[in-house]
Amino acid sequence: MIIEFFGLPFSGKTILSSKLKNSYSKRKKITNYREITFFHLYSLKKINLFEYEILKKIEYEREFSSDRYKRNIFSKLLKSFLFKILNKEKIQKKIDELFELHKKEYLDYLNFLKQKVSDSPNKSNYLNSNRIKHLIIGHSLNKKYNNFISINSEGFLQICLSLLIRIKMDLNDIKKYLSLCPSINYVFVTISERKEKKKLIKFLKQRNNKFLFDKTFIKNFFFTIKYIKYLKGRDVNLVYKMNFQEIKNNMEKNRLV
């Protein structure tokens, strides 16, 4: 079971995914694309228990921390310290090996992504390497560990928004990208509040200083939501970050838990 959130920064993806994880973690095995990768490596004895627990801690902070967009000095120091303890080269090698093993069925997706990023003068490391590798590995491993529920505050669908912010994407590109995304069981689209607009634009400008929050971007953004709904049908729900109960109701109504 795979659940993804899609929405603009500050729209509540992290808050809602965190609440969802905490709400069901006592009776269900909850994971995400990255964490299931580390779990698999540990199961194969490619990493030890100590490394696994550190990676889980780092991943929890990355995926579910409510202050992920803030400059929290303590969190940064802790993360830096934990990373120094790890044998990063060894772990990266194991991740690369897993990626090579699982990427075959995602080649059309990867080729499209590579082409769009390569064709753009505004290339971004944000769309490269490990983020995509973890998505591919985590999605593929979900078939093996089908008793887990994978809850992702960002995933394949969110990459489409990253592309819209950083490179040139027309409506056909959006349709092509979303059509190439692998199967996702359920999607929660988080709706932004107007009061967040200034903070949102400032944040997006940091990602791409040429970014314009104009009619073209707004049109493409809402077209993306419309096309996700077209592809997913009833397996999409639009939510506000204050409406967590609505998400729980949908989870139980659609027998996602």
PAZA-169393 format. One line per 10 residues: number of its first residue (from 1); their letters; for each residue x, y, z of N, C-alpha, C, CB. Coordinates in nm, 2 decimals. Glycine has a CB too. Example, Ala and Ser with C-alpha at 12.3 -4.5 7.8 and 13.67 -1.06 7.14 Angstrom:
% residues 2
1	AS	1.32,-0.57,0.78,1.23,-0.45,0.78,1.32,-0.33,0.78,1.13,-0.45,0.90  1.28,-0.22,0.71,1.37,-0.11,0.71,1.29,0.00,0.79,1.41,-0.06,0.57 .
This chain:
% residues 257
1	MIIEFFGLPF	0.08,-0.12,0.00,0.00,0.00,0.00,0.09,0.13,0.00,-0.10,0.00,0.12  0.07,0.21,-0.10,0.15,0.33,-0.11,0.06,0.45,-0.11,0.23,0.33,-0.24  0.09,0.55,-0.02,0.01,0.67,-0.01,0.11,0.79,-0.03,-0.06,0.69,0.13  0.08,0.88,-0.12,0.16,1.00,-0.14,0.08,1.13,-0.11,0.22,1.00,-0.28  0.15,1.23,-0.07,0.09,1.36,-0.06,0.14,1.45,-0.17,0.12,1.43,0.08  0.06,1.54,-0.22,0.10,1.63,-0.32,0.05,1.77,-0.29,0.05,1.59,-0.46  0.14,1.87,-0.30,0.10,2.01,-0.27,0.21,2.10,-0.26,0.02,2.01,-0.14  0.18,2.23,-0.26,0.28,2.33,-0.25,0.35,2.33,-0.11,0.22,2.47,-0.27  0.47,2.38,-0.10,0.53,2.39,0.04,0.44,2.47,0.13,0.67,2.46,0.02  0.45,2.43,0.26,0.37,2.49,0.37,0.22,2.46,0.36,0.39,2.64,0.37 .
11	SGKTILSSKL	0.18,2.37,0.27,0.04,2.33,0.26,-0.01,2.23,0.36,0.00,2.29,0.12  0.09,2.17,0.43,0.05,2.07,0.53,0.09,1.93,0.51,-0.09,2.08,0.56  0.16,1.90,0.40,0.20,1.76,0.37,0.27,1.69,0.48,0.29,1.76,0.24  0.37,1.76,0.54,0.45,1.70,0.65,0.37,1.68,0.77,0.57,1.78,0.68  0.29,1.78,0.81,0.21,1.77,0.93,0.11,1.66,0.92,0.13,1.90,0.95  0.04,1.65,0.81,-0.06,1.55,0.79,0.00,1.41,0.78,-0.15,1.58,0.67  0.11,1.39,0.71,0.17,1.26,0.70,0.22,1.21,0.83,0.29,1.26,0.59  0.27,1.31,0.91,0.32,1.27,1.05,0.21,1.23,1.14,0.39,1.40,1.11  0.10,1.30,1.13,-0.02,1.26,1.21,-0.07,1.12,1.17,-0.13,1.37,1.20  -0.07,1.10,1.04,-0.12,0.97,0.99,-0.03,0.86,1.03,-0.12,0.98,0.83 .
21	KNSYSKRKKI	0.10,0.88,1.03,0.20,0.78,1.08,0.17,0.75,1.23,0.34,0.83,1.06  0.17,0.86,1.31,0.15,0.84,1.45,0.01,0.77,1.48,0.16,0.97,1.52  -0.09,0.80,1.40,-0.22,0.75,1.43,-0.23,0.60,1.41,-0.32,0.82,1.34  -0.15,0.55,1.31,-0.17,0.40,1.28,-0.05,0.32,1.31,-0.20,0.39,1.13  0.06,0.38,1.36,0.19,0.30,1.38,0.18,0.19,1.49,0.30,0.40,1.42  0.08,0.20,1.58,0.07,0.10,1.68,0.00,-0.02,1.63,-0.01,0.16,1.80  -0.08,-0.01,1.52,-0.14,-0.13,1.47,-0.11,-0.17,1.33,-0.29,-0.11,1.48  -0.03,-0.09,1.26,0.02,-0.11,1.13,0.17,-0.09,1.11,-0.06,-0.03,1.03  0.23,-0.16,1.02,0.37,-0.13,0.99,0.38,-0.02,0.89,0.44,-0.26,0.93  0.42,0.10,0.94,0.43,0.22,0.86,0.57,0.24,0.81,0.37,0.34,0.94 .
31	TNYREITFFH	0.59,0.28,0.69,0.72,0.31,0.64,0.71,0.42,0.53,0.78,0.18,0.57  0.82,0.45,0.46,0.82,0.54,0.35,0.92,0.49,0.25,0.84,0.69,0.39  0.94,0.55,0.13,1.03,0.51,0.03,1.17,0.49,0.08,1.03,0.60,-0.09  1.22,0.58,0.16,1.36,0.57,0.21,1.37,0.47,0.32,1.40,0.71,0.26  1.28,0.47,0.41,1.29,0.39,0.53,1.29,0.24,0.49,1.18,0.42,0.63  1.20,0.21,0.40,1.19,0.07,0.35,1.32,0.02,0.28,1.07,0.05,0.26  1.39,0.11,0.22,1.52,0.08,0.16,1.62,0.04,0.27,1.57,0.20,0.08  1.62,0.12,0.38,1.72,0.09,0.49,1.68,-0.04,0.56,1.72,0.21,0.59  1.55,-0.06,0.57,1.50,-0.18,0.64,1.54,-0.30,0.55,1.34,-0.18,0.65  1.53,-0.29,0.42,1.57,-0.40,0.33,1.72,-0.43,0.34,1.53,-0.37,0.19 .
41	LYSLKKINLF	1.80,-0.32,0.35,1.94,-0.34,0.36,1.98,-0.41,0.49,2.02,-0.21,0.35  1.91,-0.37,0.60,1.93,-0.43,0.73,1.89,-0.58,0.72,1.85,-0.36,0.84  1.77,-0.61,0.66,1.72,-0.75,0.65,1.82,-0.84,0.58,1.59,-0.75,0.58  1.89,-0.78,0.48,1.99,-0.85,0.40,2.13,-0.86,0.47,2.01,-0.80,0.26  2.14,-0.79,0.59,2.26,-0.78,0.66,2.37,-0.70,0.59,2.32,-0.92,0.70  2.32,-0.61,0.50,2.41,-0.52,0.43,2.45,-0.40,0.52,2.35,-0.47,0.30  2.37,-0.37,0.62,2.41,-0.27,0.72,2.37,-0.33,0.86,2.33,-0.13,0.70  2.44,-0.28,0.96,2.42,-0.34,1.09,2.30,-0.26,1.17,2.55,-0.33,1.18  2.27,-0.31,1.28,2.15,-0.26,1.36,2.18,-0.11,1.40,2.13,-0.34,1.48  2.30,-0.08,1.44,2.34,0.06,1.47,2.32,0.15,1.36,2.49,0.06,1.52 .
51	EYEILKKIEY	2.37,0.11,1.24,2.36,0.20,1.12,2.21,0.21,1.08,2.43,0.13,1.00  2.13,0.10,1.09,1.99,0.11,1.06,1.92,0.21,1.15,1.93,-0.03,1.07  1.94,0.20,1.28,1.87,0.29,1.37,1.91,0.44,1.35,1.91,0.25,1.52  2.03,0.46,1.32,2.07,0.60,1.29,2.00,0.65,1.16,2.23,0.61,1.27  2.00,0.57,1.06,1.94,0.60,0.93,1.79,0.63,0.95,1.96,0.50,0.82  1.73,0.54,1.04,1.58,0.56,1.07,1.56,0.70,1.14,1.53,0.45,1.15  1.65,0.73,1.23,1.64,0.86,1.30,1.65,0.98,1.21,1.74,0.87,1.41  1.75,0.97,1.12,1.77,1.08,1.02,1.65,1.09,0.93,1.90,1.06,0.94  1.60,0.97,0.89,1.49,0.97,0.79,1.36,1.02,0.86,1.46,0.83,0.74  1.34,0.99,0.98,1.22,1.04,1.05,1.22,1.19,1.06,1.21,0.98,1.20 .
61	EREFSSDRYK	1.34,1.25,1.09,1.35,1.40,1.09,1.33,1.46,0.96,1.49,1.44,1.15  1.38,1.39,0.85,1.36,1.45,0.72,1.21,1.44,0.67,1.45,1.37,0.62  1.15,1.33,0.70,1.02,1.31,0.65,0.91,1.37,0.73,0.99,1.16,0.63  0.92,1.36,0.86,0.81,1.39,0.95,0.83,1.51,1.04,0.77,1.28,1.03  0.95,1.57,1.04,0.97,1.68,1.14,0.89,1.80,1.09,1.12,1.71,1.14  0.82,1.87,1.18,0.74,1.98,1.15,0.82,2.11,1.12,0.64,2.01,1.26  0.95,2.11,1.16,1.03,2.23,1.14,1.13,2.20,1.03,1.11,2.27,1.27  1.10,2.12,0.93,1.20,2.08,0.83,1.24,2.20,0.74,1.14,1.97,0.74  1.15,2.30,0.73,1.18,2.42,0.65,1.25,2.53,0.74,1.06,2.47,0.59  1.26,2.51,0.87,1.33,2.61,0.95,1.47,2.58,0.97,1.26,2.61,1.09 .
71	RNIFSKLLKS	1.55,2.69,1.01,1.69,2.67,1.03,1.72,2.64,1.18,1.77,2.81,0.99  1.69,2.51,1.21,1.70,2.46,1.34,1.85,2.42,1.36,1.61,2.35,1.37  1.93,2.50,1.44,2.07,2.47,1.45,2.09,2.34,1.52,2.13,2.58,1.54  2.02,2.31,1.62,2.04,2.18,1.70,2.01,2.06,1.61,1.94,2.17,1.82  1.91,2.06,1.53,1.87,1.95,1.43,1.99,1.94,1.33,1.74,1.98,1.36  2.04,2.05,1.28,2.15,2.04,1.19,2.27,1.98,1.24,2.18,2.18,1.13  2.30,2.02,1.37,2.42,1.96,1.43,2.41,1.81,1.46,2.45,2.04,1.57  2.29,1.78,1.51,2.26,1.64,1.53,2.27,1.55,1.41,2.12,1.62,1.60  2.21,1.60,1.30,2.22,1.53,1.17,2.36,1.52,1.12,2.13,1.61,1.07  2.44,1.63,1.14,2.58,1.62,1.10,2.66,1.52,1.18,2.64,1.76,1.11 .
81	FLFKILNKEK	2.63,1.52,1.31,2.70,1.42,1.40,2.67,1.28,1.36,2.66,1.45,1.54  2.54,1.25,1.34,2.50,1.12,1.30,2.56,1.07,1.17,2.34,1.11,1.29  2.56,1.16,1.07,2.62,1.13,0.94,2.77,1.10,0.95,2.60,1.25,0.85  2.84,1.17,1.05,2.98,1.14,1.06,3.01,1.00,1.12,3.04,1.25,1.15  2.91,0.95,1.20,2.93,0.82,1.26,2.92,0.71,1.15,2.82,0.80,1.37  2.83,0.74,1.05,2.81,0.64,0.95,2.92,0.62,0.85,2.68,0.67,0.88  2.93,0.50,0.79,3.02,0.48,0.68,2.94,0.51,0.56,3.07,0.33,0.68  2.94,0.64,0.52,2.85,0.69,0.41,2.88,0.62,0.28,2.86,0.84,0.40  3.01,0.60,0.25,3.05,0.54,0.12,3.00,0.40,0.11,3.20,0.54,0.11  3.01,0.33,0.22,2.96,0.19,0.22,2.81,0.19,0.19,2.99,0.12,0.35 .
91	IQKKIDELFE	2.73,0.27,0.27,2.59,0.27,0.25,2.54,0.32,0.11,2.53,0.37,0.36  2.61,0.42,0.06,2.58,0.47,-0.07,2.60,0.37,-0.18,2.67,0.60,-0.10  2.71,0.29,-0.16,2.74,0.18,-0.25,2.62,0.08,-0.25,2.87,0.11,-0.22  2.57,0.05,-0.13,2.46,-0.05,-0.12,2.33,0.00,-0.19,2.44,-0.09,0.02  2.31,0.13,-0.17,2.19,0.20,-0.23,2.20,0.19,-0.38,2.18,0.34,-0.18  2.32,0.23,-0.43,2.35,0.22,-0.58,2.33,0.08,-0.63,2.49,0.27,-0.61  2.37,-0.02,-0.56,2.35,-0.16,-0.61,2.20,-0.19,-0.61,2.43,-0.25,-0.51  2.13,-0.15,-0.51,1.98,-0.17,-0.51,1.91,-0.10,-0.63,1.92,-0.13,-0.38  1.96,0.02,-0.65,1.90,0.10,-0.76,1.92,0.02,-0.89,1.96,0.24,-0.77  2.04,-0.02,-0.92,2.07,-0.09,-1.04,1.98,-0.22,-1.05,2.22,-0.13,-1.05 .
101	LHKKEYLDYL	1.95,-0.28,-0.94,1.87,-0.40,-0.94,1.73,-0.38,-0.97,1.89,-0.47,-0.81  1.68,-0.26,-0.93,1.53,-0.23,-0.94,1.49,-0.14,-1.04,1.49,-0.18,-0.80  1.58,-0.07,-1.11,1.55,0.04,-1.20,1.49,-0.01,-1.34,1.67,0.12,-1.23  1.50,-0.13,-1.37,1.46,-0.18,-1.51,1.32,-0.14,-1.54,1.48,-0.33,-1.52  1.23,-0.17,-1.45,1.08,-0.14,-1.49,1.05,0.01,-1.48,0.99,-0.22,-1.39  1.14,0.09,-1.45,1.11,0.24,-1.44,1.19,0.32,-1.54,1.15,0.29,-1.30  1.24,0.25,-1.64,1.33,0.31,-1.74,1.27,0.42,-1.82,1.39,0.21,-1.83  1.14,0.40,-1.86,1.07,0.51,-1.93,1.06,0.64,-1.85,0.93,0.46,-1.98  1.03,0.62,-1.72,1.02,0.73,-1.63,1.15,0.80,-1.62,0.97,0.68,-1.49  1.26,0.72,-1.59,1.39,0.78,-1.57,1.44,0.85,-1.70,1.49,0.67,-1.53 .
111	NFLKQKVSDS	1.41,0.79,-1.82,1.46,0.85,-1.94,1.39,0.99,-1.97,1.43,0.76,-2.06  1.26,0.99,-1.94,1.19,1.12,-1.95,1.24,1.23,-1.86,1.04,1.10,-1.92  1.27,1.19,-1.73,1.32,1.28,-1.63,1.46,1.33,-1.67,1.32,1.21,-1.49  1.54,1.24,-1.72,1.68,1.27,-1.76,1.67,1.37,-1.88,1.75,1.15,-1.80  1.58,1.35,-1.97,1.57,1.43,-2.09,1.53,1.57,-2.05,1.48,1.37,-2.19  1.43,1.58,-1.96,1.38,1.72,-1.93,1.48,1.80,-1.85,1.25,1.70,-1.84  1.55,1.73,-1.76,1.65,1.80,-1.68,1.77,1.84,-1.77,1.70,1.71,-1.56  1.81,1.75,-1.86,1.93,1.77,-1.94,1.90,1.89,-2.04,1.96,1.65,-2.02  1.77,1.90,-2.09,1.74,2.00,-2.19,1.72,2.14,-2.13,1.61,1.96,-2.25  1.72,2.14,-1.99,1.69,2.27,-1.93,1.82,2.34,-1.89,1.61,2.25,-1.80 .
121	PNKSNYLNSN	1.83,2.47,-1.92,1.95,2.54,-1.88,1.96,2.56,-1.72,1.95,2.68,-1.94  1.85,2.54,-1.66,1.84,2.56,-1.51,1.84,2.42,-1.45,1.72,2.64,-1.47  1.95,2.34,-1.46,1.96,2.21,-1.41,1.97,2.22,-1.25,2.08,2.13,-1.46  1.92,2.12,-1.19,1.92,2.12,-1.04,1.96,1.98,-0.98,1.78,2.16,-0.99  2.05,1.99,-0.89,2.09,1.86,-0.82,1.97,1.80,-0.74,2.21,1.89,-0.73  1.87,1.89,-0.71,1.76,1.85,-0.64,1.68,1.73,-0.71,1.66,1.97,-0.61  1.69,1.73,-0.84,1.62,1.63,-0.91,1.71,1.51,-0.95,1.57,1.69,-1.04  1.83,1.51,-0.90,1.93,1.41,-0.93,1.94,1.30,-0.83,2.06,1.47,-0.96  2.02,1.20,-0.86,2.07,1.10,-0.77,1.98,1.04,-0.66,2.19,1.15,-0.70  2.02,1.06,-0.54,1.96,0.98,-0.43,1.81,1.00,-0.41,2.02,1.02,-0.31 .
131	RIKHLIIGHS	1.76,1.12,-0.44,1.61,1.13,-0.42,1.54,1.04,-0.51,1.57,1.28,-0.44  1.58,1.04,-0.64,1.51,0.96,-0.74,1.54,0.81,-0.71,1.55,0.99,-0.88  1.66,0.78,-0.67,1.70,0.64,-0.64,1.61,0.58,-0.53,1.84,0.63,-0.60  1.59,0.66,-0.42,1.51,0.61,-0.31,1.36,0.59,-0.35,1.52,0.71,-0.20  1.31,0.68,-0.44,1.17,0.66,-0.49,1.16,0.53,-0.56,1.13,0.78,-0.58  1.25,0.51,-0.65,1.25,0.38,-0.73,1.26,0.26,-0.65,1.36,0.39,-0.84  1.36,0.26,-0.56,1.39,0.14,-0.48,1.27,0.12,-0.38,1.52,0.16,-0.39  1.23,0.23,-0.32,1.12,0.22,-0.22,0.99,0.17,-0.28,1.09,0.35,-0.15  0.96,0.22,-0.40,0.83,0.18,-0.47,0.84,0.03,-0.51,0.81,0.26,-0.59  0.96,-0.01,-0.56,0.97,-0.15,-0.60,0.97,-0.25,-0.48,1.11,-0.17,-0.67 .
141	LNKKYNNFIS	1.03,-0.21,-0.37,1.03,-0.29,-0.25,0.89,-0.31,-0.19,1.13,-0.24,-0.15  0.80,-0.21,-0.21,0.67,-0.22,-0.16,0.60,-0.34,-0.20,0.59,-0.09,-0.19  0.63,-0.40,-0.32,0.57,-0.52,-0.37,0.62,-0.64,-0.28,0.61,-0.54,-0.51  0.74,-0.63,-0.24,0.80,-0.74,-0.15,0.74,-0.73,-0.01,0.95,-0.73,-0.15  0.74,-0.61,0.04,0.69,-0.59,0.18,0.55,-0.54,0.17,0.78,-0.49,0.26  0.45,-0.62,0.12,0.32,-0.57,0.10,0.23,-0.56,0.22,0.25,-0.66,0.00  0.29,-0.60,0.34,0.22,-0.58,0.46,0.25,-0.45,0.53,0.25,-0.70,0.56  0.33,-0.37,0.46,0.37,-0.23,0.51,0.28,-0.13,0.44,0.52,-0.20,0.48  0.25,-0.02,0.51,0.19,0.10,0.45,0.29,0.20,0.43,0.07,0.15,0.54  0.32,0.24,0.31,0.42,0.34,0.28,0.35,0.48,0.27,0.49,0.31,0.14 .
151	INSEGFLQIC	0.38,0.57,0.37,0.32,0.70,0.37,0.43,0.80,0.34,0.26,0.73,0.51  0.41,0.88,0.23,0.52,0.97,0.18,0.47,1.11,0.17,0.57,0.92,0.05  0.53,1.20,0.25,0.49,1.34,0.24,0.52,1.40,0.10,0.55,1.42,0.35  0.62,1.34,0.04,0.66,1.37,-0.10,0.70,1.25,-0.17,0.77,1.48,-0.10  0.66,1.24,-0.30,0.70,1.12,-0.38,0.71,1.15,-0.53,0.60,1.01,-0.35  0.67,1.05,-0.61,0.67,1.07,-0.75,0.59,1.19,-0.80,0.63,0.94,-0.82  0.47,1.20,-0.75,0.39,1.31,-0.79,0.44,1.45,-0.76,0.25,1.30,-0.73  0.51,1.46,-0.64,0.56,1.59,-0.60,0.68,1.63,-0.69,0.61,1.58,-0.45  0.75,1.53,-0.75,0.86,1.56,-0.84,0.81,1.65,-0.96,0.92,1.43,-0.89  0.68,1.62,-1.00,0.62,1.70,-1.10,0.62,1.85,-1.07,0.48,1.65,-1.14 .
161	LSLLIRIKMD	0.58,1.88,-0.94,0.59,2.02,-0.90,0.73,2.07,-0.89,0.52,2.03,-0.76  0.82,1.99,-0.85,0.96,2.03,-0.85,1.01,2.07,-0.99,1.05,1.92,-0.79  0.96,2.00,-1.09,1.00,2.03,-1.23,0.93,2.16,-1.27,0.95,1.91,-1.32  0.81,2.18,-1.23,0.74,2.30,-1.27,0.81,2.42,-1.22,0.59,2.30,-1.22  0.87,2.41,-1.10,0.93,2.52,-1.03,1.07,2.55,-1.09,0.95,2.50,-0.88  1.14,2.45,-1.14,1.28,2.46,-1.18,1.30,2.46,-1.33,1.35,2.35,-1.12  1.22,2.40,-1.40,1.25,2.39,-1.55,1.12,2.42,-1.63,1.31,2.25,-1.59  1.13,2.43,-1.76,1.02,2.46,-1.85,0.94,2.33,-1.87,1.07,2.52,-1.98  0.81,2.34,-1.83,0.72,2.22,-1.85,0.59,2.27,-1.91,0.70,2.15,-1.71  0.55,2.22,-2.02,0.42,2.26,-2.07,0.31,2.15,-2.03,0.42,2.28,-2.23 .
171	LNDIKKYLSL	0.19,2.17,-2.08,0.08,2.08,-2.04,0.11,1.93,-2.08,-0.05,2.13,-2.09  0.16,1.92,-2.20,0.19,1.79,-2.26,0.30,1.72,-2.17,0.24,1.80,-2.40  0.40,1.80,-2.13,0.51,1.74,-2.04,0.45,1.69,-1.91,0.62,1.85,-2.02  0.36,1.77,-1.86,0.29,1.73,-1.73,0.22,1.60,-1.75,0.20,1.85,-1.68  0.14,1.59,-1.85,0.06,1.47,-1.88,0.16,1.35,-1.90,-0.03,1.49,-2.00  0.26,1.37,-1.97,0.36,1.27,-2.00,0.42,1.22,-1.87,0.47,1.31,-2.10  0.47,1.32,-1.79,0.54,1.28,-1.66,0.44,1.20,-1.57,0.59,1.41,-1.59  0.32,1.25,-1.55,0.23,1.19,-1.46,0.19,1.05,-1.51,0.10,1.27,-1.44  0.18,1.04,-1.64,0.14,0.91,-1.70,0.25,0.80,-1.68,0.11,0.92,-1.85  0.38,0.85,-1.67,0.49,0.76,-1.65,0.52,0.72,-1.51,0.61,0.82,-1.71 .
181	CPSINYVFVT	0.45,0.80,-1.42,0.47,0.77,-1.27,0.41,0.63,-1.24,0.40,0.87,-1.18  0.48,0.55,-1.16,0.43,0.42,-1.13,0.31,0.42,-1.04,0.54,0.34,-1.05  0.24,0.31,-1.02,0.12,0.30,-0.95,0.13,0.34,-0.81,0.06,0.16,-0.96  0.03,0.43,-0.77,0.03,0.48,-0.63,-0.12,0.45,-0.58,0.06,0.63,-0.61  -0.14,0.39,-0.47,-0.27,0.35,-0.43,-0.36,0.46,-0.39,-0.26,0.26,-0.31  -0.31,0.56,-0.32,-0.40,0.68,-0.28,-0.32,0.80,-0.27,-0.47,0.65,-0.15  -0.38,0.92,-0.31,-0.31,1.05,-0.31,-0.40,1.15,-0.23,-0.29,1.10,-0.46  -0.33,1.22,-0.14,-0.39,1.33,-0.07,-0.33,1.46,-0.13,-0.37,1.32,0.08  -0.41,1.55,-0.19,-0.37,1.67,-0.24,-0.40,1.78,-0.13,-0.44,1.71,-0.37  -0.29,1.84,-0.08,-0.31,1.94,0.03,-0.33,2.08,-0.03,-0.18,1.94,0.12 .
191	ISERKEKKKL	-0.42,2.15,0.02,-0.46,2.28,-0.03,-0.40,2.39,0.05,-0.62,2.30,-0.03  -0.33,2.48,-0.01,-0.26,2.59,0.06,-0.36,2.70,0.11,-0.16,2.65,-0.03  -0.32,2.77,0.21,-0.39,2.88,0.26,-0.33,3.01,0.21,-0.39,2.89,0.42  -0.42,3.11,0.18,-0.37,3.24,0.12,-0.27,3.31,0.20,-0.49,3.33,0.10  -0.28,3.30,0.34,-0.18,3.37,0.43,-0.04,3.32,0.41,-0.23,3.35,0.57  -0.02,3.20,0.35,0.11,3.14,0.33,0.18,3.19,0.20,0.10,2.99,0.33  0.11,3.27,0.12,0.16,3.31,-0.01,0.30,3.37,-0.01,0.06,3.39,-0.08  0.32,3.47,0.07,0.45,3.55,0.07,0.56,3.45,0.11,0.44,3.67,0.17  0.54,3.37,0.22,0.64,3.28,0.26,0.67,3.17,0.15,0.59,3.21,0.39  0.56,3.13,0.09,0.57,3.03,-0.02,0.66,3.09,-0.14,0.44,2.99,-0.07 .
201	IKFLKQRNNK	0.63,3.21,-0.18,0.71,3.27,-0.29,0.85,3.28,-0.26,0.64,3.40,-0.34  0.88,3.33,-0.14,1.02,3.35,-0.09,1.09,3.21,-0.09,1.02,3.41,0.05  1.02,3.11,-0.05,1.08,2.97,-0.04,1.11,2.92,-0.18,0.99,2.88,0.03  1.02,2.94,-0.27,1.04,2.89,-0.41,1.14,2.97,-0.48,0.90,2.90,-0.49  1.16,3.10,-0.45,1.27,3.18,-0.51,1.40,3.13,-0.47,1.25,3.33,-0.47  1.41,3.07,-0.35,1.54,3.02,-0.30,1.58,2.89,-0.38,1.53,2.98,-0.15  1.47,2.82,-0.43,1.50,2.70,-0.52,1.53,2.74,-0.66,1.38,2.61,-0.51  1.47,2.85,-0.71,1.50,2.90,-0.84,1.47,3.05,-0.84,1.40,2.82,-0.95  1.58,3.13,-0.85,1.57,3.27,-0.84,1.50,3.34,-0.96,1.70,3.33,-0.82  1.48,3.26,-1.06,1.40,3.31,-1.18,1.25,3.27,-1.18,1.47,3.26,-1.31 .
211	FLFDKTFIKN	1.22,3.20,-1.07,1.08,3.15,-1.06,0.98,3.26,-1.05,1.06,3.06,-0.94  0.87,3.25,-1.13,0.76,3.35,-1.13,0.63,3.28,-1.08,0.74,3.41,-1.26  0.57,3.33,-0.98,0.44,3.28,-0.93,0.33,3.36,-1.01,0.42,3.30,-0.78  0.33,3.32,-1.14,0.24,3.39,-1.23,0.12,3.31,-1.28,0.32,3.44,-1.35  0.05,3.36,-1.38,-0.07,3.29,-1.43,-0.03,3.15,-1.49,-0.14,3.37,-1.53  0.09,3.15,-1.56,0.13,3.02,-1.62,0.16,2.92,-1.52,0.26,3.05,-1.71  0.23,2.95,-1.41,0.26,2.85,-1.31,0.13,2.81,-1.24,0.35,2.91,-1.20  0.04,2.90,-1.21,-0.09,2.87,-1.14,-0.17,2.77,-1.23,-0.17,2.99,-1.11  -0.18,2.81,-1.36,-0.25,2.72,-1.46,-0.19,2.58,-1.46,-0.24,2.79,-1.60  -0.06,2.57,-1.47,0.01,2.44,-1.48,-0.01,2.36,-1.35,0.16,2.46,-1.51 .
221	FFFTIKYIKY	-0.01,2.43,-1.24,-0.02,2.37,-1.11,-0.16,2.31,-1.09,0.00,2.47,-0.99  -0.27,2.38,-1.13,-0.40,2.33,-1.12,-0.43,2.22,-1.22,-0.50,2.44,-1.13  -0.37,2.24,-1.34,-0.38,2.13,-1.44,-0.32,2.00,-1.39,-0.31,2.17,-1.57  -0.21,2.01,-1.32,-0.14,1.89,-1.26,-0.24,1.82,-1.16,-0.01,1.93,-1.18  -0.30,1.90,-1.08,-0.40,1.84,-0.98,-0.52,1.77,-1.06,-0.46,1.95,-0.89  -0.56,1.85,-1.16,-0.68,1.79,-1.24,-0.64,1.66,-1.31,-0.72,1.90,-1.35  -0.51,1.66,-1.36,-0.47,1.54,-1.43,-0.44,1.42,-1.33,-0.35,1.56,-1.52  -0.40,1.45,-1.22,-0.38,1.35,-1.11,-0.52,1.29,-1.08,-0.31,1.41,-0.98  -0.62,1.37,-1.07,-0.75,1.33,-1.04,-0.81,1.24,-1.16,-0.85,1.45,-1.01  -0.77,1.28,-1.28,-0.82,1.21,-1.40,-0.76,1.07,-1.40,-0.78,1.29,-1.53 .
231	LKGRDVNLVY	-0.63,1.06,-1.36,-0.56,0.93,-1.36,-0.60,0.84,-1.25,-0.41,0.95,-1.36  -0.62,0.90,-1.13,-0.65,0.83,-1.01,-0.80,0.81,-0.98,-0.58,0.89,-0.89  -0.88,0.89,-1.04,-1.02,0.87,-1.01,-1.06,0.90,-0.87,-1.07,0.74,-1.05  -1.13,0.80,-0.81,-1.17,0.82,-0.67,-1.06,0.81,-0.56,-1.28,0.72,-0.64  -0.94,0.77,-0.61,-0.83,0.75,-0.52,-0.75,0.87,-0.49,-0.74,0.64,-0.57  -0.82,0.99,-0.50,-0.76,1.12,-0.47,-0.85,1.20,-0.38,-0.73,1.20,-0.60  -0.79,1.26,-0.28,-0.87,1.34,-0.19,-0.81,1.48,-0.17,-0.90,1.27,-0.06  -0.88,1.59,-0.18,-0.83,1.72,-0.15,-0.85,1.76,-0.01,-0.89,1.83,-0.25  -0.75,1.80,0.06,-0.76,1.82,0.21,-0.69,1.95,0.25,-0.70,1.70,0.28  -0.73,2.01,0.36,-0.67,2.12,0.42,-0.59,2.06,0.54,-0.77,2.23,0.47 .
241	KMNFQEIKNN	-0.48,2.13,0.58,-0.40,2.07,0.69,-0.46,2.07,0.82,-0.27,2.15,0.70  -0.57,2.14,0.84,-0.65,2.14,0.96,-0.75,2.02,0.97,-0.72,2.27,0.99  -0.77,1.96,0.85,-0.88,1.86,0.84,-0.82,1.71,0.85,-0.95,1.87,0.72  -0.75,1.68,0.96,-0.69,1.55,0.97,-0.79,1.44,0.98,-0.59,1.54,1.09  -0.90,1.47,1.05,-1.01,1.38,1.07,-1.07,1.33,0.93,-1.12,1.43,1.15  -1.07,1.42,0.84,-1.12,1.39,0.70,-1.03,1.29,0.64,-1.13,1.51,0.62  -0.90,1.30,0.66,-0.81,1.20,0.60,-0.83,1.07,0.67,-0.66,1.25,0.63  -0.84,1.06,0.80,-0.87,0.94,0.87,-0.99,0.87,0.82,-0.87,0.96,1.02  -1.10,0.95,0.80,-1.22,0.90,0.75,-1.21,0.83,0.61,-1.33,1.01,0.75  -1.13,0.90,0.53,-1.10,0.85,0.39,-1.02,0.72,0.40,-1.03,0.95,0.31 .
251	MEKNRLV	-0.92,0.72,0.49,-0.84,0.60,0.50,-0.93,0.48,0.53,-0.73,0.62,0.61  -1.02,0.50,0.63,-1.10,0.38,0.67,-1.21,0.35,0.57,-1.16,0.42,0.81  -1.27,0.46,0.51,-1.37,0.44,0.41,-1.32,0.36,0.29,-1.43,0.57,0.37  -1.20,0.38,0.25,-1.14,0.32,0.14,-1.06,0.19,0.18,-1.05,0.41,0.06  -1.06,0.16,0.30,-1.00,0.04,0.35,-0.85,0.04,0.33,-1.06,-0.09,0.29  -0.79,0.16,0.35,-0.64,0.17,0.33,-0.57,0.12,0.45,-0.61,0.32,0.30  -0.64,0.11,0.56,-0.57,0.06,0.69,-0.65,-0.06,0.74,-0.56,0.17,0.79 .
